[in-house]
Amino acid sequence: MKPGLEPGRFVELHIRVTPQMCPHFDGVLKHPVLATWSLVHHIELAGRKLLEPHLEDQEEGVGVHVSIDHRAPAPIGSTVTVRAEVESVSPRRLACRVTARSGERLIAEGAFVQAILPKSRLRELFEGRAPNAAGQQLVGRHSCVPRPARRAARR
């Protein structure tokens, strides 16, 4: 990773809440406020914008943890500022404190963590040719099959 990514560094995104960002179920708008899933999407974008300038050509970042407390609504038309701030950084991990505010009102707060991996390793994981962190071989798109050799080694 390139230097310069230190605790306290931050990125802010300013978004205007649109109807497409609100919760819809079976095609019906349920609440005219920013949906939690949309908030998480923008939190990941802010974290990515913080990390990307510091990645080496052979590195890639991937989200591995998101935790937020969605505390208040942000209605359609409101402007929300999403902030990702470096809490800790290592050669293989970036942890951010995240907040979302509409004016002075706290909409959400939490954490977003990204792992930094070689692009070749990430390709292997995506193609199912390498075990994931739990020692499971990825099969297909949605299932995992335990790797017997690794499981036996843990016993």
Secondary structure, DSSP 8 states (H G I E B T S, - for coil): --TT--TT-EEEEEEE--GGGS-EETTEE--SB--HHHHHHHHHHHHHHHHGGG--TTEEEEEEEEEEEE-S--BTT-EEEEEEEEEEEETTEEEEEEEEEETTEEEEEEEEEEEEEEHHHHHHHHTT-SB-TTSEEEETTTEEEE-HHHHHHH-
